[in-house]
Amino acid sequence: MISFWERESLLHADVVIVGAGITGLSVAASLKEKQPNHRILVLERSVLPYGASTRNAGFACFGSLTEIVSDIDHMGEEAARELLFQRWMGLQITRKRLSDKAIGYEDAGGFELVTESSRSAIERVASVNQLVDDFLPEYITNTSARKTDMGILADGSLYSMAQEGQVHSGDLMAALESYVTSLGVIVRTGAEVLHVASDRVEVRDSHRGTFDVRTGKVVVCTNAFARALIDVDVEPGRGQVFITKPIEGLKFKGNLHVDEGFYYLRNVGDRLLFGGARNHFFEQERTHDFEVTDEVQQHLASELKRIFGPDLAWEVDQRWSGIMAFGKEKLPIVQHTDDGLLVALKMSGMGIALAGFIGEEVADMIN
Ligand SMILES: Cc1cc2nc3c(=O)[nH]c(=O)nc-3n(C[C@H](O)[C@H](O)[C@H](O)COP(=O)(O)OP(=O)(O)OC[C@H]3O[C@@H](n4cnc5c(N)ncnc54)[C@H](O)[C@@H]3O)c2cc1C
C-alpha cells in the first residue's frame, strides 16, 4: 500500500527508464547530461542488474574479421559499417565519461583465430580495413607470427584487431551507477515493472505490492526480457562462461574470438575467462533461465584444451551465465513505439561498446 507522501513526492518522474543494465544507465547518463533538471528514475527488478551487463566477458570490441564479413554479406556494407561505427563511438563516450581507470580499461588488443574454412574472409581483409579506415585505421592485421608466443596451439591464422580493449565489467557497472547517481538520477532496485504505458508504469515490490509511477516518458531497456512488456523482435540467447584460477606462466594476454565470435576468451590478470558455444546448442540456449549446463561447460573445457593444448594446466574457479538479446536483424532496436514509448534494446553480444552511443541516441530522441 502506498502512502500520500510517497505518491506526492517519490512516485513520479519526467522520464522512467526500465532496466538498470549498461543500456538503461547509459541512457540515464546522456539524458541527465543534456537535461540536468529532469527527474530521471531508473527501475530495476533485481538487487543488482540481472541480465547481461554484470555477467559478460568484458570485451570492449567492435567486431572480428569473420563476423564483419558475415555482417556485410547479411546486412550490406553500409549497415555493417554503421554497426562498427556505433560500437567504436559508444566506447569512446563511455571511456571519456567514466575514465579508463574507473572501468578497468586495458589496451589489451583483440585477436581472431581464423581457420582454413574461413579462407574467403581472409581474402577480404583489405576491403574490410578500407570500409572502417576513417575511425579504425589499419584495423585488422595478420599476427600469426605471435601465435606461439601466446601459447596458442590450435590450427588457424591469427588476425589482430589492435584497437580492441578490455574492461572490468563489475567496475564499469559500479562506476556507471555512481556517475548517474552523482548527477541526480534515482536508481530503484527491487522494482519489477509489470506494465508500461506512455504516461505511467505499473511496479511491483515485494512489500508494497503493485502501484503506479507517473511519468512524462518511458524508455524500455530490458533487452532480452523486453517481450514481457512490449511486442518486439527480440529473443533470448544465454551465454555460459567460466573463469579459471590463476594460471602459472600464462602467456596469453588480450581477447580471442573464435568461430565468428561464438567462442570468446580473454585473460583477467593471470586467469582465463572463456565462454560461448551457443552455436552448438542454439535451441537449449534460447532461454531466460540463468543456469549453467554440464554439456556446454564440458564442451567449453574441451575447446579450451584444443586452443592451448593439453599441457596448459588450469582449473575452473567459477561458472555463471547471462542472457543476451538477439533478433532477425542485427542492429539494435532504438525507436518510438505506436503506444508512445521509447525502446532501446537488442544489444546482442556487444553492448559494452554500443551502450554509450545508444544513450546519446535516445537522449537526442527525447530532447
Ligand atoms: C556471457 C556473456 C558474455 C558477453 N560478453 C560480452 C563482451 O565481451 N563484450 C560485449 O560488448 N558484450 C558482451 N555481452 C553482451 C553484453 O553484456 C550485453 O549486450 C549488454 O550487457 C546488454 O546491456 P543491456 O543493459 O541492454 O541489457 P541487460 O544488461 O540485460 O539489462 C537489462 C536489465 O533489465 C532488467 N529488467 C528486465 N525486466 C525488467 C522488468 N520487468 N522490470 C525492471 N527491470 C527489468 C534486468 O534485470 C536487467 O538488469 C555478453 C553477454 C553475456 C551474457
The ligand as a Tripos MOL2 file, in Angstrom:
@<TRIPOS>MOLECULE
LIG
   53    58     1     0     0
SMALL
NO_CHARGES

@<TRIPOS>ATOM
      1 C1         28.1650  -14.4140  -21.1450 C.3       1 LIG1
      2 C2         28.1110  -13.1040  -21.8550 C.ar      1 LIG1
      3 C3         29.2530  -12.5670  -22.4010 C.ar      1 LIG1
      4 C4         29.2220  -11.3240  -23.0400 C.ar      1 LIG1
      5 N1         30.3800  -10.7680  -23.4330 N.ar      1 LIG1
      6 C5         30.3810   -9.5190  -23.9420 C.ar      1 LIG1
      7 C6         31.5860   -8.8630  -24.2460 C.ar      1 LIG1
      8 O1         32.6610   -9.3990  -24.0080 O.2       1 LIG1
      9 N2         31.5400   -7.6230  -24.7980 N.ar      1 LIG1
     10 C7         30.3220   -7.0070  -25.0370 C.ar      1 LIG1
     11 O2         30.3170   -5.8870  -25.5610 O.2       1 LIG1
     12 N3         29.1640   -7.5950  -24.7280 N.ar      1 LIG1
     13 C8         29.1680   -8.8180  -24.1780 C.ar      1 LIG1
     14 N4         27.9920   -9.4150  -23.8480 N.ar      1 LIG1
     15 C9         26.7550   -8.7060  -24.1540 C.3       1 LIG1
     16 C10        26.5210   -7.5300  -23.2310 C.3       1 LIG1
     17 O3         26.6960   -7.9420  -21.8890 O.3       1 LIG1
     18 C11        25.1030   -7.0060  -23.4840 C.3       1 LIG1
     19 O4         24.9940   -6.6120  -24.8450 O.3       1 LIG1
     20 C12        24.7740   -5.8080  -22.6090 C.3       1 LIG1
     21 O5         25.1160   -6.0540  -21.2720 O.3       1 LIG1
     22 C13        23.2940   -5.5030  -22.7140 C.3       1 LIG1
     23 O6         23.0130   -4.4910  -21.7930 O.3       1 LIG1
     24 P1         21.5050   -4.0660  -21.5230 P.3       1 LIG1
     25 O7         21.5490   -3.0350  -20.4770 O.co2     1 LIG1
     26 O8         20.8520   -3.7430  -22.8180 O.co2     1 LIG1
     27 O9         20.8020   -5.3910  -21.0130 O.3       1 LIG1
     28 P2         20.9070   -6.1380  -19.5340 P.3       1 LIG1
     29 O10        22.2500   -5.9750  -19.0170 O.co2     1 LIG1
     30 O11        20.3580   -7.4650  -19.7560 O.co2     1 LIG1
     31 O12        19.9550   -5.2170  -18.6850 O.3       1 LIG1
     32 C14        18.5520   -5.3350  -18.7210 C.3       1 LIG1
     33 C15        18.0770   -5.0750  -17.3080 C.3       1 LIG1
     34 O13        16.6440   -5.0020  -17.2910 O.3       1 LIG1
     35 C16        16.1950   -5.5660  -16.0710 C.3       1 LIG1
     36 N5         14.8020   -5.9430  -16.2280 N.ar      1 LIG1
     37 C17        14.2910   -6.8850  -17.0520 C.ar      1 LIG1
     38 N6         12.9610   -6.9140  -16.9580 N.ar      1 LIG1
     39 C18        12.5990   -5.9710  -16.0570 C.ar      1 LIG1
     40 C19        11.3730   -5.5080  -15.5370 C.ar      1 LIG1
     41 N7         10.2150   -6.0330  -15.9500 N.pl3     1 LIG1
     42 N8         11.3550   -4.5260  -14.6300 N.ar      1 LIG1
     43 C20        12.5240   -3.9580  -14.2000 C.ar      1 LIG1
     44 N9         13.7540   -4.3590  -14.6640 N.ar      1 LIG1
     45 C21        13.7780   -5.3430  -15.5900 C.ar      1 LIG1
     46 C22        17.1150   -6.7640  -15.8740 C.3       1 LIG1
     47 O14        17.1230   -7.2110  -14.5510 O.3       1 LIG1
     48 C23        18.4520   -6.1890  -16.3370 C.3       1 LIG1
     49 O15        19.2030   -5.6560  -15.2740 O.3       1 LIG1
     50 C24        27.9900  -10.6490  -23.1940 C.ar      1 LIG1
     51 C25        26.8300  -11.1790  -22.6490 C.ar      1 LIG1
     52 C26        26.8710  -12.3940  -21.9810 C.ar      1 LIG1
     53 C27        25.6130  -12.9500  -21.3780 C.3       1 LIG1
@<TRIPOS>BOND
     1     1     2 1
     2     2     3 ar
     3     2    52 ar
     4     3     4 ar
     5     4     5 ar
     6     4    50 ar
     7     5     6 ar
     8     6     7 ar
     9     6    13 1
    10     7     8 2
    11     7     9 ar
    12     9    10 ar
    13    10    11 2
    14    10    12 ar
    15    12    13 ar
    16    13    14 ar
    17    14    15 1
    18    14    50 ar
    19    15    16 1
    20    16    17 1
    21    16    18 1
    22    18    19 1
    23    18    20 1
    24    20    21 1
    25    20    22 1
    26    22    23 1
    27    23    24 1
    28    24    25 2
    29    24    26 1
    30    24    27 1
    31    27    28 1
    32    28    29 2
    33    28    30 1
    34    28    31 1
    35    31    32 1
    36    32    33 1
    37    33    34 1
    38    33    48 1
    39    34    35 1
    40    35    36 1
    41    35    46 1
    42    36    37 ar
    43    36    45 ar
    44    37    38 ar
    45    38    39 ar
    46    39    40 ar
    47    39    45 ar
    48    40    41 1
    49    40    42 ar
    50    42    43 ar
    51    43    44 ar
    52    44    45 ar
    53    46    47 1
    54    46    48 1
    55    48    49 1
    56    50    51 ar
    57    51    52 ar
    58    52    53 1
@<TRIPOS>SUBSTRUCTURE
     1 LIG1         1 GROUP 0 **** ****
